[in-house]
């Protein structure tokens, strides 16, 4: 897991792990599973901790956030409106012109392959906007 900054204190990845542990219920399990799918889909993803406690996954810009509420886990894709969603995973924030979200309720499962396809699209979209793209480790990816 990667650090998005070199500041003192826990890394963003550690803070996300702490959040998952603190939840201690289906929301923590769901957030952990979605985190795993994100990391598998993009091994160069950067974990960040923003806005006073929101897990964020980035690669040349924000890919998605992972918020937890009393009744759901919400994964909001920063540029979701620009992504093709043939499996219709997006079920929230559908009226916006930029973002789209997936609300996961207790007991619901998300199609892993479809979710990872959305994430890879988001990575490609950020890469296209960024031009010549390098991974956080400096490996040339595009351009």
C-alpha positions as CSV (number, residue, x, y, z in Angstrom):
1,X,0.0,0.0,0.0
2,X,1.2,3.4,-0.8
3,X,1.4,6.7,1.1
4,X,0.2,9.8,-0.7
5,X,2.3,12.1,1.5
6,X,5.3,11.9,3.7
7,X,3.8,13.7,6.7
8,X,4.0,12.5,10.2
9,X,1.5,10.2,11.8
10,X,-0.4,7.3,10.3
11,X,-0.3,6.9,6.5
12,X,-3.6,7.2,4.6
13,X,-3.5,3.4,4.1
14,X,-3.2,2.9,7.8
15,X,-6.1,5.4,8.5
16,X,-8.3,3.4,6.0
17,X,-7.4,0.2,7.8
18,X,-8.2,1.8,11.1
19,X,-11.6,3.0,9.7
20,X,-12.4,-0.5,8.5
21,X,-11.5,-2.0,11.9
22,X,-13.5,0.7,13.8
23,X,-16.6,0.0,11.8
24,X,-16.5,-3.7,13.0
25,X,-19.6,-4.7,11.0
26,X,-20.8,-5.4,7.5
27,X,-19.8,-1.8,6.4
28,X,-16.2,-2.5,7.4
29,X,-16.3,-5.8,5.6
30,X,-17.8,-4.2,2.5
31,X,-15.3,-1.3,2.5
32,X,-12.4,-3.8,2.9
33,X,-13.7,-5.9,0.0
34,X,-14.1,-2.9,-2.3
35,X,-10.6,-1.7,-1.3
36,X,-9.2,-5.1,-2.3
37,X,-11.0,-5.0,-5.7
38,X,-9.6,-1.5,-6.3
39,X,-6.1,-2.6,-5.4
40,X,-6.4,-5.6,-7.7
41,X,-7.7,-3.6,-10.6
42,X,-5.0,-1.0,-10.3
43,X,-1.9,-2.1,-8.4
44,X,-0.5,1.5,-8.7
45,X,-3.5,3.1,-7.0
46,X,-2.7,5.7,-4.3
47,X,-4.7,5.7,-1.1
48,X,-5.5,9.0,0.4
49,X,-7.3,10.3,3.4
50,X,-9.2,13.5,2.7
51,X,-12.0,15.8,3.9
52,X,-11.6,14.8,7.6
53,X,-11.9,11.1,7.2
54,X,-12.9,10.0,3.7
55,X,-10.9,7.2,2.0
56,X,-9.9,8.2,-1.5
57,X,-8.3,6.1,-4.2
58,X,-6.4,8.1,-6.9
59,X,-4.3,7.5,-10.0
60,X,-3.5,10.7,-11.8
61,X,-6.5,12.2,-10.1
62,X,-9.3,10.9,-7.9
63,X,-10.8,7.6,-9.1
64,X,-13.3,7.1,-6.3
65,X,-14.1,7.7,-2.6
66,X,-15.4,5.3,-0.1
67,X,-17.8,6.7,2.4
68,X,-19.7,4.8,5.1
69,X,-23.1,5.7,6.5
70,X,-25.4,4.1,8.9
71,X,-27.2,2.1,6.2
72,X,-24.8,1.9,3.3
73,X,-21.3,2.1,1.9
74,X,-21.1,4.6,-0.9
75,X,-18.4,4.5,-3.6
76,X,-18.4,7.7,-5.5
77,X,-16.6,7.9,-8.8
78,X,-15.3,11.4,-9.4
79,X,-15.9,11.3,-13.2
80,X,-18.5,8.5,-13.2
81,X,-20.8,10.3,-15.6
82,X,-18.1,9.8,-18.3
83,X,-17.8,6.1,-17.8
84,X,-19.7,3.3,-19.6
85,X,-21.6,1.2,-17.1
86,X,-23.1,-1.7,-19.0
87,X,-23.8,-3.7,-15.8
88,X,-25.6,-0.7,-14.3
89,X,-23.7,-0.7,-11.0
90,X,-24.2,3.0,-10.6
91,X,-27.4,3.4,-8.6
92,X,-26.9,6.8,-6.9
93,X,-26.0,10.4,-7.9
94,X,-27.4,9.7,-11.3
95,X,-28.7,13.2,-11.9
96,X,-25.3,14.9,-11.7
97,X,-23.2,15.8,-14.7
98,X,-19.9,14.6,-13.3
99,X,-20.1,12.1,-10.4
100,X,-21.8,8.7,-10.1
101,X,-22.0,6.5,-7.1
102,X,-22.7,2.9,-6.1
103,X,-24.6,2.5,-2.9
104,X,-24.1,-0.9,-1.3
105,X,-26.7,-1.9,1.4
106,X,-26.3,-4.6,4.0
107,X,-26.3,-8.0,2.3
108,X,-25.8,-6.7,-1.2
109,X,-23.0,-8.0,-3.3
110,X,-21.3,-6.0,-6.1
111,X,-20.3,-7.7,-9.4
112,X,-16.5,-7.7,-8.9
113,X,-15.6,-7.9,-12.6
114,X,-18.0,-5.1,-13.5
115,X,-16.7,-2.9,-10.6
116,X,-13.1,-3.5,-11.7
117,X,-14.0,-2.7,-15.3
118,X,-15.4,0.7,-14.1
119,X,-12.3,1.4,-12.0
120,X,-10.0,0.6,-15.0
121,X,-12.1,3.0,-17.1
122,X,-11.6,5.7,-14.5
123,X,-7.9,5.1,-14.5
124,X,-7.8,5.3,-18.3
125,X,-9.9,8.5,-18.3
126,X,-7.6,10.2,-15.8
127,X,-4.6,9.0,-17.9
128,X,-6.1,10.5,-21.1
129,X,-6.6,13.8,-19.4
130,X,-3.1,13.7,-17.9
131,X,-1.2,13.0,-21.2
132,X,2.0,11.1,-20.7
133,X,1.3,9.1,-17.6
134,X,3.6,7.5,-15.1
135,X,2.7,5.3,-12.2
136,X,3.6,6.5,-8.7
137,X,6.8,4.4,-9.1
138,X,7.8,6.3,-12.3
139,X,6.9,3.5,-14.7
140,X,5.7,4.9,-18.0
141,X,2.1,3.8,-18.6
142,X,0.8,5.9,-21.5
143,X,2.0,8.6,-24.0
